[in-house]
Amino acid sequence: MTELPSPLRPATRLVHAGQTRTEFGETAEALFLTSGFVYASAEDAEATFQGKLAHYQYSRFGNPTVAMLEERLAAIEGAEACRATASGMAAVHAALIAGLRAGDRVVASRALFGSCHWIVSTLLPRFGIESVFVDGADLGQWRDALAKPTKLVLLETPSNPMLEIVDLAAIAALAHQVGALVVVDNVFATPLLQQPLALGADIVVYSCTKHIDGQGRALGGAVLGRRTWVEEVLQPFLRNTGPALSPFNAWLLLKGLETLSLRATAACANAENLAEFLARAPAVARVWYPTRDDHPQAALARAQMSGGGTIVTFALRGGKRAAFAFLNALRLIRISNNLGDTKSLVTHPATTTHYRIGAEERARLGITDGVVRLSVGIEDAADLKADLAEALAASA
Protein backbone atom coordinates (compact mmCIF):
# COMPACT_ATOMS: atom_id res chain seq x y z
CA MET A 1 0.00 0.00 0.00
CA THR A 2 1.41 3.39 -1.03
CA GLU A 3 1.74 5.80 1.90
CA LEU A 4 -0.58 8.75 1.39
CA PRO A 5 0.23 12.36 2.34
CA SER A 6 -1.22 13.47 5.66
CA PRO A 7 -3.52 14.96 6.70
CA LEU A 8 -6.16 14.35 4.05
CA ARG A 9 -9.66 15.78 4.13
CA PRO A 10 -12.70 13.46 4.25
CA ALA A 11 -13.64 13.65 0.56
CA THR A 12 -10.09 12.65 -0.40
CA ARG A 13 -9.94 9.79 2.12
CA LEU A 14 -13.22 8.46 0.69
CA VAL A 15 -11.46 8.02 -2.67
CA HIS A 16 -7.93 6.98 -1.71
CA ALA A 17 -7.78 5.47 1.79
CA GLY A 18 -7.14 1.75 2.14
CA GLN A 19 -6.12 1.22 -1.50
CA THR A 20 -3.97 -1.89 -1.98
CA ARG A 21 -2.68 -2.48 -5.51
CA THR A 22 -1.46 -5.77 -6.92
CA GLU A 23 1.70 -6.11 -8.99
CA PHE A 24 -0.37 -5.17 -12.06
CA GLY A 25 -0.85 -1.59 -10.83
CA GLU A 26 -4.60 -1.40 -11.44
CA THR A 27 -6.39 1.94 -11.02
CA ALA A 28 -9.62 0.58 -9.57
CA GLU A 29 -9.63 -1.59 -6.48
CA ALA A 30 -9.02 -5.24 -7.33
CA LEU A 31 -11.95 -7.61 -6.89
CA PHE A 32 -10.81 -10.85 -5.27
CA LEU A 33 -13.67 -13.23 -6.01
CA THR A 34 -12.19 -16.21 -4.21
CA SER A 35 -13.42 -18.37 -1.38
CA GLY A 36 -9.99 -19.60 -0.33
CA PHE A 37 -6.25 -19.02 -0.71
CA VAL A 38 -3.29 -21.30 -1.43
CA TYR A 39 -0.02 -21.67 0.47
CA ALA A 40 3.48 -22.14 -0.85
CA SER A 41 4.05 -25.00 1.57
CA ALA A 42 2.50 -27.04 4.36
CA GLU A 43 4.75 -25.14 6.74
CA ASP A 44 3.29 -21.82 5.57
CA ALA A 45 -0.24 -23.14 6.09
CA GLU A 46 0.64 -24.23 9.62
CA ALA A 47 2.28 -20.88 10.41
CA THR A 48 -0.75 -19.03 9.06
CA PHE A 49 -3.16 -20.89 11.30
CA GLN A 50 -0.83 -20.41 14.26
CA GLY A 51 -0.82 -16.67 13.65
CA LYS A 52 2.89 -16.58 12.90
CA LEU A 53 2.51 -15.72 9.21
CA ALA A 54 0.29 -12.97 7.79
CA HIS A 55 -1.57 -14.72 4.97
CA TYR A 56 -5.21 -14.83 3.93
CA GLN A 57 -6.84 -18.16 4.80
CA TYR A 58 -10.49 -18.09 3.79
CA SER A 59 -12.82 -15.28 2.69
CA ARG A 60 -15.07 -15.91 5.69
CA PHE A 61 -12.12 -14.80 7.85
CA GLY A 62 -10.73 -12.07 5.61
CA ASN A 63 -10.39 -11.05 1.98
CA PRO A 64 -8.22 -8.38 0.29
CA THR A 65 -11.17 -6.52 -1.24
CA VAL A 66 -13.09 -6.59 2.03
CA ALA A 67 -9.95 -5.44 3.87
CA MET A 68 -9.68 -2.40 1.60
CA LEU A 69 -13.26 -1.45 2.50
CA GLU A 70 -12.51 -1.89 6.20
CA GLU A 71 -9.39 0.26 5.98
CA ARG A 72 -11.21 3.01 4.11
CA LEU A 73 -14.15 3.05 6.53
CA ALA A 74 -11.78 3.19 9.51
CA ALA A 75 -9.91 6.10 7.92
CA ILE A 76 -13.03 8.17 7.35
CA GLU A 77 -14.52 7.32 10.76
CA GLY A 78 -11.31 7.96 12.68
CA ALA A 79 -11.43 4.43 14.13
CA GLU A 80 -8.51 2.16 14.94
CA ALA A 81 -10.12 -0.86 13.25
CA CYS A 82 -13.17 -1.98 11.30
CA ARG A 83 -14.81 -5.27 10.37
CA ALA A 84 -17.34 -5.54 7.56
CA THR A 85 -20.41 -7.78 7.71
CA ALA A 86 -23.04 -9.12 5.32
CA SER A 87 -25.70 -6.57 6.35
CA GLY A 88 -26.35 -3.74 8.74
CA MET A 89 -28.30 -5.97 11.08
CA ALA A 90 -25.42 -8.47 11.11
CA ALA A 91 -23.24 -5.57 12.24
CA VAL A 92 -25.61 -4.56 15.04
CA HIS A 93 -26.06 -8.14 16.19
CA ALA A 94 -22.31 -8.80 16.23
CA ALA A 95 -21.50 -5.54 18.02
CA LEU A 96 -23.96 -6.45 20.78
CA ILE A 97 -23.67 -10.18 21.25
CA ALA A 98 -19.92 -10.61 20.74
CA GLY A 99 -19.10 -9.29 24.19
CA LEU A 100 -22.25 -10.16 26.16
CA ARG A 101 -23.05 -13.16 28.31
CA ALA A 102 -25.79 -14.31 30.69
CA GLY A 103 -26.18 -11.96 33.63
CA ASP A 104 -25.04 -8.86 31.75
CA ARG A 105 -27.15 -5.72 31.51
CA VAL A 106 -27.91 -3.58 28.44
CA VAL A 107 -29.46 -0.10 28.40
CA ALA A 108 -30.84 1.09 25.09
CA SER A 109 -32.62 4.09 23.68
CA ARG A 110 -36.25 3.20 23.00
CA ALA A 111 -36.12 4.86 19.58
CA LEU A 112 -34.47 2.07 17.60
CA PHE A 113 -35.03 0.59 14.15
CA GLY A 114 -37.54 -2.26 14.40
CA SER A 115 -35.03 -5.13 14.06
CA CYS A 116 -32.62 -3.50 16.54
CA HIS A 117 -35.50 -3.09 18.97
CA TRP A 118 -36.30 -6.81 18.58
CA ILE A 119 -32.73 -7.84 19.40
CA VAL A 120 -32.77 -5.83 22.62
CA SER A 121 -36.34 -6.52 23.69
CA THR A 122 -36.68 -10.16 22.63
CA LEU A 123 -33.41 -11.87 21.69
CA LEU A 124 -31.07 -10.75 24.47
CA PRO A 125 -33.44 -11.71 27.34
CA ARG A 126 -33.62 -15.25 25.91
CA PHE A 127 -29.94 -15.59 26.83
CA GLY A 128 -30.31 -14.19 30.33
CA ILE A 129 -29.26 -10.64 29.46
CA GLU A 130 -31.22 -7.86 31.15
CA SER A 131 -32.55 -5.20 28.78
CA VAL A 132 -33.65 -1.74 29.87
CA PHE A 133 -35.17 0.89 27.57
CA VAL A 134 -35.07 4.65 28.13
CA ASP A 135 -36.32 7.69 26.23
CA GLY A 136 -33.17 8.75 24.40
CA ALA A 137 -33.65 12.49 24.79
CA ASP A 138 -34.26 12.26 28.57
CA LEU A 139 -30.94 12.53 30.41
CA GLY A 140 -32.69 11.84 33.70
CA GLN A 141 -33.84 8.41 32.47
CA TRP A 142 -30.33 7.62 31.28
CA ARG A 143 -28.91 8.70 34.63
CA ASP A 144 -31.33 6.46 36.53
CA ALA A 145 -30.80 3.48 34.24
CA LEU A 146 -27.02 3.82 34.42
CA ALA A 147 -26.93 4.09 38.20
CA LYS A 148 -25.79 0.45 38.44
CA PRO A 149 -23.25 -1.68 36.54
CA THR A 150 -24.07 -2.04 32.86
CA LYS A 151 -22.18 -3.89 30.17
CA LEU A 152 -23.36 -2.06 27.07
CA VAL A 153 -25.40 0.92 25.85
CA LEU A 154 -27.07 1.01 22.42
CA LEU A 155 -28.54 4.07 20.73
CA GLU A 156 -29.14 5.59 17.33
CA THR A 157 -29.06 9.30 16.65
CA PRO A 158 -30.80 10.70 14.71
CA SER A 159 -33.32 7.96 15.35
CA ASN A 160 -35.42 6.08 12.82
CA PRO A 161 -37.94 7.45 11.91
CA MET A 162 -38.67 10.34 14.28
CA LEU A 163 -35.18 11.88 14.13
CA GLU A 164 -34.74 12.07 17.89
CA ILE A 165 -31.29 13.37 18.85
CA VAL A 166 -29.36 11.77 21.71
CA ASP A 167 -26.61 13.70 23.52
CA LEU A 168 -23.66 11.45 22.69
CA ALA A 169 -21.08 13.09 24.93
CA ALA A 170 -23.38 13.11 27.97
CA ILE A 171 -24.48 9.47 27.53
CA ALA A 172 -20.92 8.30 26.97
CA ALA A 173 -19.80 9.99 30.19
CA LEU A 174 -22.61 8.35 32.18
CA ALA A 175 -22.01 4.95 30.61
CA HIS A 176 -18.28 4.96 31.21
CA GLN A 177 -18.80 5.70 34.90
CA VAL A 178 -20.37 2.24 35.26
CA GLY A 179 -18.04 0.45 32.86
CA ALA A 180 -20.39 0.24 29.87
CA LEU A 181 -19.37 0.32 26.23
CA VAL A 182 -21.38 2.72 24.07
CA VAL A 183 -22.55 1.42 20.69
CA VAL A 184 -23.94 4.02 18.27
CA ASP A 185 -25.91 3.27 15.11
CA ASN A 186 -24.77 6.19 12.97
CA VAL A 187 -26.54 5.23 9.76
CA PHE A 188 -28.72 8.35 9.39
CA ALA A 189 -25.84 10.77 9.94
CA THR A 190 -23.15 8.90 7.97
CA PRO A 191 -19.49 9.35 9.01
CA LEU A 192 -19.49 12.69 7.18
CA LEU A 193 -22.12 14.42 9.33
CA GLN A 194 -21.37 12.91 12.74
CA GLN A 195 -18.42 11.07 14.29
CA PRO A 196 -19.57 9.36 17.48
CA LEU A 197 -16.09 8.11 18.46
CA ALA A 198 -14.89 11.70 18.76
CA LEU A 199 -17.85 12.40 21.08
CA GLY A 200 -17.06 9.52 23.44
CA ALA A 201 -18.67 6.44 21.87
CA ASP A 202 -16.72 3.18 21.86
CA ILE A 203 -18.25 1.36 18.88
CA VAL A 204 -20.00 2.60 15.73
CA VAL A 205 -22.18 0.45 13.47
CA TYR A 206 -23.46 1.05 9.95
CA SER A 207 -25.80 -0.44 7.47
CA CYS A 208 -23.56 0.17 4.45
CA THR A 209 -26.62 -0.72 2.38
CA LYS A 210 -27.80 2.83 2.96
CA HIS A 211 -25.75 5.94 2.11
CA ILE A 212 -22.41 4.15 1.76
CA ASP A 213 -23.62 2.14 -1.22
CA GLY A 214 -26.33 4.70 -1.81
CA GLN A 215 -27.48 3.29 -5.11
CA GLY A 216 -29.70 0.37 -4.10
CA ARG A 217 -27.25 -2.33 -5.23
CA ALA A 218 -25.78 -4.20 -2.30
CA LEU A 219 -26.25 -5.21 1.32
CA GLY A 220 -23.43 -4.66 3.78
CA GLY A 221 -22.59 -3.61 7.31
CA ALA A 222 -19.64 -2.40 9.36
CA VAL A 223 -18.52 -2.31 12.99
CA LEU A 224 -15.79 0.12 14.03
CA GLY A 225 -13.93 0.68 17.29
CA ARG A 226 -10.68 0.25 19.16
CA ARG A 227 -8.28 -2.29 17.68
CA THR A 228 -8.03 -4.35 20.87
CA TRP A 229 -11.81 -4.80 21.12
CA VAL A 230 -12.18 -5.49 17.40
CA GLU A 231 -9.43 -8.10 17.32
CA GLU A 232 -10.02 -9.78 20.69
CA VAL A 233 -13.82 -9.59 21.07
CA LEU A 234 -15.44 -8.97 17.70
CA GLN A 235 -13.17 -10.88 15.33
CA PRO A 236 -13.52 -14.30 17.05
CA PHE A 237 -17.30 -13.95 16.94
CA LEU A 238 -17.34 -13.03 13.26
CA ARG A 239 -14.79 -15.69 12.33
CA ASN A 240 -16.75 -18.48 13.97
CA THR A 241 -20.32 -17.45 13.19
CA GLY A 242 -19.82 -16.38 9.58
CA PRO A 243 -21.73 -13.14 8.77
CA ALA A 244 -19.11 -12.45 6.08
CA LEU A 245 -19.44 -9.71 3.48
CA SER A 246 -18.98 -10.95 -0.07
CA PRO A 247 -15.96 -9.52 -1.93
CA PHE A 248 -18.23 -8.32 -4.75
CA ASN A 249 -20.43 -6.35 -2.35
CA ALA A 250 -17.32 -4.96 -0.67
CA TRP A 251 -16.11 -3.77 -4.09
CA LEU A 252 -19.47 -2.07 -4.78
CA LEU A 253 -19.34 -0.37 -1.38
CA LEU A 254 -15.79 0.85 -2.05
CA LYS A 255 -16.99 2.45 -5.27
CA GLY A 256 -19.95 3.92 -3.39
CA LEU A 257 -17.65 5.56 -0.85
CA GLU A 258 -15.91 7.47 -3.64
CA THR A 259 -19.03 9.54 -4.29
CA LEU A 260 -20.48 9.62 -0.76
CA SER A 261 -19.41 13.21 -0.13
CA LEU A 262 -21.00 14.44 -3.37
CA ARG A 263 -24.20 12.45 -2.88
CA ALA A 264 -24.61 13.36 0.79
CA THR A 265 -24.04 17.06 0.13
CA ALA A 266 -26.64 17.12 -2.65
CA ALA A 267 -29.19 15.03 -0.76
CA CYS A 268 -28.83 17.07 2.44
CA ALA A 269 -29.40 20.30 0.52
CA ASN A 270 -32.52 18.77 -1.05
CA ALA A 271 -33.74 17.52 2.33
CA GLU A 272 -33.46 20.99 3.92
CA ASN A 273 -35.33 22.44 0.95
CA LEU A 274 -38.12 19.85 1.09
CA ALA A 275 -38.47 20.13 4.87
CA GLU A 276 -39.21 23.82 4.46
CA PHE A 277 -41.65 23.09 1.62
CA LEU A 278 -43.51 20.44 3.63
CA ALA A 279 -43.68 22.68 6.73
CA ARG A 280 -45.73 25.18 4.70
CA ALA A 281 -48.13 22.57 3.28
CA PRO A 282 -51.65 22.76 4.79
CA ALA A 283 -52.04 18.95 4.72
CA VAL A 284 -48.93 18.50 6.89
CA ALA A 285 -49.43 18.73 10.64
CA ARG A 286 -45.75 18.66 11.57
CA VAL A 287 -42.26 18.21 10.10
CA TRP A 288 -39.19 16.75 11.80
CA TYR A 289 -35.74 17.66 10.49
CA PRO A 290 -32.80 17.80 12.95
CA THR A 291 -31.39 21.24 12.17
CA ARG A 292 -34.68 23.11 11.69
CA ASP A 293 -35.42 25.66 14.39
CA ASP A 294 -38.70 23.92 15.22
CA HIS A 295 -37.00 20.60 16.03
CA PRO A 296 -37.03 20.22 19.85
CA GLN A 297 -33.31 19.34 19.89
CA ALA A 298 -32.09 21.55 17.06
CA ALA A 299 -29.31 23.09 19.16
CA LEU A 300 -27.95 19.67 20.11
CA ALA A 301 -28.22 18.47 16.51
CA ARG A 302 -26.20 21.46 15.30
CA ALA A 303 -23.62 20.91 18.04
CA GLN A 304 -22.85 17.28 17.23
CA MET A 305 -23.73 17.09 13.53
CA SER A 306 -22.34 19.08 10.60
CA GLY A 307 -25.64 18.81 8.69
CA GLY A 308 -29.24 17.71 9.12
CA GLY A 309 -29.05 14.55 7.02
CA THR A 310 -31.07 13.15 4.14
CA ILE A 311 -34.24 12.10 6.00
CA VAL A 312 -37.34 14.24 6.49
CA THR A 313 -40.18 12.88 8.62
CA PHE A 314 -43.62 14.47 8.62
CA ALA A 315 -47.15 13.81 9.84
CA LEU A 316 -50.22 14.19 7.66
CA ARG A 317 -53.39 15.52 9.26
CA GLY A 318 -55.61 12.74 7.92
CA GLY A 319 -53.84 9.78 9.59
CA LYS A 320 -53.39 6.46 7.82
CA ARG A 321 -55.99 7.22 5.15
CA ALA A 322 -54.19 10.40 4.16
CA ALA A 323 -50.76 8.77 4.39
CA PHE A 324 -51.74 5.91 2.08
CA ALA A 325 -53.44 8.27 -0.38
CA PHE A 326 -50.30 10.41 -0.38
CA LEU A 327 -47.96 7.45 -0.99
CA ASN A 328 -50.15 6.02 -3.73
CA ALA A 329 -50.33 9.36 -5.56
CA LEU A 330 -46.55 9.83 -5.80
CA ARG A 331 -45.15 9.28 -9.29
CA LEU A 332 -41.46 10.22 -9.01
CA ILE A 333 -40.78 9.32 -5.39
CA ARG A 334 -41.24 5.58 -4.92
CA ILE A 335 -42.51 3.53 -1.97
CA SER A 336 -39.69 1.56 -0.35
CA ASN A 337 -38.54 0.80 3.17
CA ASN A 338 -34.92 1.40 2.15
CA LEU A 339 -33.20 4.79 2.57
CA GLY A 340 -30.02 6.67 1.78
CA ASP A 341 -30.40 6.12 -1.97
CA THR A 342 -29.73 8.50 -4.83
CA LYS A 343 -33.43 8.04 -5.62
CA SER A 344 -35.95 9.59 -3.23
CA LEU A 345 -37.90 6.91 -1.35
CA VAL A 346 -40.85 7.05 1.02
CA THR A 347 -42.36 4.68 3.55
CA HIS A 348 -45.11 4.51 6.17
CA PRO A 349 -43.25 3.39 9.34
CA ALA A 350 -46.32 2.28 11.30
CA THR A 351 -47.11 -0.42 8.74
CA THR A 352 -43.56 -1.26 7.59
CA THR A 353 -40.28 -0.68 9.45
CA HIS A 354 -41.86 -0.31 12.91
CA TYR A 355 -44.96 -2.47 12.48
CA ARG A 356 -43.69 -5.34 14.64
CA ILE A 357 -42.82 -3.27 17.70
CA GLY A 358 -46.56 -2.90 18.36
CA ALA A 359 -49.02 -0.04 18.62
CA GLU A 360 -48.21 0.77 22.25
CA GLU A 361 -44.49 1.17 21.62
CA ARG A 362 -45.13 3.16 18.43
CA ALA A 363 -47.32 5.52 20.43
CA ARG A 364 -44.53 6.04 22.96
CA LEU A 365 -42.18 6.90 20.11
CA GLY A 366 -44.63 9.26 18.42
CA ILE A 367 -44.98 7.08 15.32
CA THR A 368 -48.61 7.83 14.58
CA ASP A 369 -50.57 6.48 11.62
CA GLY A 370 -50.09 9.77 9.81
CA VAL A 371 -46.28 9.73 9.99
CA VAL A 372 -44.35 9.40 6.73
CA ARG A 373 -40.57 8.97 6.39
CA LEU A 374 -39.04 10.54 3.30
CA SER A 375 -35.50 9.57 2.26
CA VAL A 376 -34.41 12.40 -0.01
CA GLY A 377 -32.27 11.66 -3.06
CA ILE A 378 -30.28 13.77 -5.48
CA GLU A 379 -32.97 14.58 -8.04
CA ASP A 380 -33.77 18.18 -8.91
CA ALA A 381 -35.57 19.70 -5.92
CA ALA A 382 -38.17 21.37 -8.14
CA ASP A 383 -39.23 18.00 -9.55
CA LEU A 384 -39.46 16.52 -6.07
CA LYS A 385 -41.59 19.43 -4.87
CA ALA A 386 -43.95 19.06 -7.81
CA ASP A 387 -44.40 15.36 -7.03
CA LEU A 388 -44.96 16.06 -3.33
CA ALA A 389 -47.46 18.83 -4.08
CA GLU A 390 -49.53 16.57 -6.32
CA ALA A 391 -49.54 13.77 -3.75
CA LEU A 392 -50.41 16.15 -0.89
CA ALA A 393 -53.39 17.38 -2.87
CA ALA A 394 -54.54 13.78 -3.33
CA SER A 395 -54.23 13.11 0.41
CA ALA A 396 -56.60 15.88 1.47
KOLROZA-309278 format. One line per field, with one value per residue (C-alpha): residue in one letter; y, z negated, x negated. Coordinates in steps of 0.1 Angstrom, whole numbers, plus 2048, in hexadecimal, padded with zeros to 3 digits. Layout:
# residues N
residuo: (A|...)
c2: (Y|...)
c3: (Z|...)
c1: (X|...)
//
This chain:
# residues 396
residuo: (M|T|E|L|P|S|P|L|R|P|A|T|R|L|V|H|A|G|Q|T|R|T|E|F|G|E|T|A|E|A|L|F|L|T|S|G|F|V|Y|A|S|A|E|D|A|E|A|T|F|Q|G|K|L|A|H|Y|Q|Y|S|R|F|G|N|P|T|V|A|M|L|E|E|R|L|A|A|I|E|G|A|E|A|C|R|A|T|A|S|G|M|A|A|V|H|A|A|L|I|A|G|L|R|A|G|D|R|V|V|A|S|R|A|L|F|G|S|C|H|W|I|V|S|T|L|L|P|R|F|G|I|E|S|V|F|V|D|G|A|D|L|G|Q|W|R|D|A|L|A|K|P|T|K|L|V|L|L|E|T|P|S|N|P|M|L|E|I|V|D|L|A|A|I|A|A|L|A|H|Q|V|G|A|L|V|V|V|D|N|V|F|A|T|P|L|L|Q|Q|P|L|A|L|G|A|D|I|V|V|Y|S|C|T|K|H|I|D|G|Q|G|R|A|L|G|G|A|V|L|G|R|R|T|W|V|E|E|V|L|Q|P|F|L|R|N|T|G|P|A|L|S|P|F|N|A|W|L|L|L|K|G|L|E|T|L|S|L|R|A|T|A|A|C|A|N|A|E|N|L|A|E|F|L|A|R|A|P|A|V|A|R|V|W|Y|P|T|R|D|D|H|P|Q|A|A|L|A|R|A|Q|M|S|G|G|G|T|I|V|T|F|A|L|R|G|G|K|R|A|A|F|A|F|L|N|A|L|R|L|I|R|I|S|N|N|L|G|D|T|K|S|L|V|T|H|P|A|T|T|T|H|Y|R|I|G|A|E|E|R|A|R|L|G|I|T|D|G|V|V|R|L|S|V|G|I|E|D|A|A|D|L|K|A|D|L|A|E|A|L|A|A|S|A)
c2: (800|822|83A|858|87C|887|896|88F|89E|887|888|87E|862|855|850|846|837|811|80C|7ED|7E7|7C6|7C3|7CC|7F0|7F2|813|806|7F0|7CC|7B4|794|77C|75E|748|73C|742|72B|727|723|706|6F2|705|726|719|70E|72F|742|72F|734|759|75A|763|77E|76D|76C|74A|74B|767|761|76C|787|791|7AC|7BF|7BE|7CA|7E8|7F2|7ED|803|81E|81F|820|83D|852|849|850|82C|816|7F7|7EC|7CB|7C9|7B2|7A5|7BE|7DB|7C4|7AB|7C8|7D2|7AF|7A8|7C9|7C0|79A|796|7A3|79A|77C|771|788|7A7|7C7|7DC|7FF|80B|829|820|831|815|806|7E9|7CD|7DD|7E1|7BC|7B2|7C6|7BF|79A|789|795|78B|768|764|772|796|7B1|7CC|7EF|809|82F|84D|857|87D|87B|87D|876|854|84C|857|841|823|826|829|804|7EF|7EC|7D9|7EB|809|80A|829|838|85D|86B|850|83D|84A|867|877|879|886|876|889|873|883|883|85F|853|864|853|831|832|839|816|804|802|803|81B|80E|828|821|83E|834|853|86C|859|85D|87F|890|881|86F|85E|851|875|87C|85F|840|820|80E|81A|805|80A|7FC|802|7F9|81C|83B|829|815|82F|821|804|7E9|7D6|7CC|7D1|7DC|7E8|7E9|801|807|803|7E9|7D5|7D0|7C9|7AF|79E|7A0|7A6|793|771|775|77E|763|747|751|75C|77D|783|79F|793|7A1|7AD|7C1|7CE|7DA|7EB|7FC|809|819|827|838|84B|85F|860|884|890|87D|886|8AB|8AB|896|8AB|8CB|8BC|8AF|8D2|8E0|8C7|8C9|8EE|8E7|8CC|8E3|8FC|8E2|8E4|8BD|8B9|8BB|8BB|8B6|8A8|8B1|8B2|8D4|8E7|901|8EF|8CE|8CA|8C1|8D7|8E7|8C5|8B9|8D7|8D1|8AD|8AB|8BF|8BC|8B1|892|883|879|88E|881|891|88A|88E|89B|87F|862|841|848|868|858|83B|853|868|84B|83C|85E|862|85D|866|85D|838|823|810|808|80E|830|843|83D|855|850|860|845|847|82F|82D|822|817|7FC|7F3|7F9|7FD|7E7|7CB|7DF|7E3|800|808|80C|820|837|83C|845|85D|847|84E|841|862|861|85E|85A|869|860|87C|875|88A|892|8B6|8C5|8D6|8B4|8A5|8C2|8BF|89A|8A1|8BC|8A6|88A|8A1|8AE|88A|883|89F)
c3: (800|80A|7ED|7F2|7E9|7C7|7BD|7D7|7D7|7D5|7FA|804|7EB|7F9|81B|811|7EE|7EB|80F|814|837|845|85A|879|86C|872|86E|860|841|849|845|835|83C|82A|80E|803|807|80E|7FB|809|7F0|7D4|7BD|7C8|7C3|7A0|798|7A5|78F|771|777|77F|7A4|7B2|7CE|7D9|7D0|7DA|7E5|7C7|7B1|7C8|7EC|7FD|80C|7EC|7D9|7F0|7E7|7C2|7C4|7D7|7BF|7A1|7B1|7B6|794|781|773|76B|77B|78F|798|7B4|7B3|7CB|7C0|7A9|791|791|786|76A|75E|75E|74C|730|72B|731|70E|6FA|6E5|6CD|6B0|6C2|6C5|6E4|6E4|705|713|71A|73C|750|773|770|773|75B|742|746|73E|71E|713|71E|727|70B|6EF|6FD|6F4|6D1|6D9|6C9|6E0|6D5|6EC|6E7|6FA|70C|708|6E2|6D0|6AF|6BB|6C7|6A6|693|6AA|6A8|682|680|693|6B7|6D2|6F1|6FE|720|731|753|759|76D|766|780|789|771|773|74D|743|727|715|71D|707|6E8|6ED|6F2|6D2|6BE|6CE|6C8|6A3|69F|6B7|6D5|6FA|70F|731|749|769|77E|79E|7A2|79D|7B0|7A6|7B8|7A3|781|771|751|747|744|72D|716|725|725|743|763|779|79C|7B5|7D3|7E8|7E2|7EB|7EE|80C|812|833|829|834|817|7F3|7DA|7B7|7A2|77E|774|753|740|74F|72F|72D|752|753|731|72D|74F|767|756|757|77B|785|774|77C|7A0|7A8|7C3|7DD|801|813|82F|817|807|829|830|80E|815|835|822|809|824|82B|808|801|822|81D|7F8|7FF|81B|808|7E8|7FB|80B|7E9|7D9|7F6|7F5|7CF|7D3|7F0|7DC|7BD|7D1|7DF|7D0|7D1|7BB|796|78C|79B|78A|797|77F|786|78B|770|768|760|73A|739|755|740|737|75B|767|74C|754|779|796|7A9|7A5|7BA|7D7|7C4|7BF|7AA|7AA|79E|7B3|7A3|7B1|7A0|7B2|7CD|7D6|7D4|7EB|804|804|80A|825|838|83A|85D|85A|836|831|814|804|7E0|7EA|7E6|7EE|814|830|838|820|80E|7F6|7DC|7C2|7A3|78F|7A9|7B4|7A1|77F|783|76E|74F|748|746|721|728|748|734|71A|737|748|767|76E|78C|79E|79C|7BD|7C0|7DF|7E9|800|81F|837|850|859|83B|851|85F|83D|831|84E|846|821|829|83F|826|809|81D|821|7FC|7F1)
c1: (800|7F2|7EF|806|7FE|80C|823|83E|861|87F|888|865|863|884|873|84F|84E|847|83D|828|81B|80F|7EF|804|808|82E|840|860|860|85A|877|86C|889|87A|886|864|83F|821|800|7DD|7D7|7E7|7D0|7DF|802|7FA|7E9|807|820|808|808|7E3|7E7|7FD|810|834|844|869|880|897|879|86B|868|852|870|883|863|861|885|87D|85E|870|88D|876|863|882|891|871|872|855|865|884|894|8AD|8CC|8E6|901|908|91B|8FE|8E8|900|905|8DF|8D7|8F0|8ED|8C7|8BF|8DF|8E7|902|906|8FA|90F|917|927|934|946|96A|969|959|95E|977|95E|946|963|96B|947|948|96B|96F|94E|937|94E|950|92B|92F|925|938|946|950|960|95F|96B|94C|950|957|935|947|952|92F|921|939|934|90E|90D|902|8E9|8F1|8DE|8EA|8FE|90F|91D|923|923|934|94D|962|97B|983|960|95B|939|926|90A|8ED|8D3|8EA|8F5|8D1|8C6|8E2|8DC|8B7|8BC|8CC|8B4|8CC|8C2|8D6|8E2|8EF|903|8F8|909|91F|902|8E7|8C3|8C3|8DD|8D6|8B8|8C4|8A1|895|8B3|8AB|8BB|8A7|8B7|8C8|8DE|8EB|902|8EC|90A|916|901|8E0|8EC|907|913|929|911|902|907|8EA|8E2|8C4|8B9|89E|88B|86B|853|850|876|87A|85E|864|88A|89A|884|887|8AD|8AD|894|8A7|8CB|8C6|8D9|8BF|8C2|8BE|8A0|8B6|8CC|8AD|8A1|8C3|8C1|89E|8AA|8C8|8B1|89F|8BE|8CD|8C2|8D2|8F2|8F6|8F0|90A|924|920|926|945|951|94F|961|97D|981|988|9A1|9B3|9B5|9C9|9E1|A05|A08|9E9|9EE|9C9|9A7|988|965|948|93A|95B|962|983|972|972|94D|941|925|918|91A|906|8EC|8E5|8ED|8DF|900|924|922|937|956|975|992|9B4|9D8|9F6|A16|A2C|A1A|A16|A30|A1E|9FC|A05|A16|9F7|9E0|9F5|9F7|9D2|9C3|99F|998|99C|9A9|98D|981|95D|94C|92C|930|929|94E|968|97B|998|9A8|9C3|9B1|9CF|9D7|9B4|993|9A3|9C2|9B5|9AC|9D2|9EA|9E2|9BD|9C3|9D9|9BD|9A6|9BE|9C2|9E6|9FA|9F5|9CF|9BB|996|986|963|958|943|92F|94A|952|964|97E|988|98B|9A0|9B8|9BC|9C2|9DB|9EF|9EF|9F8|A16|A21|A1E|A36)
//
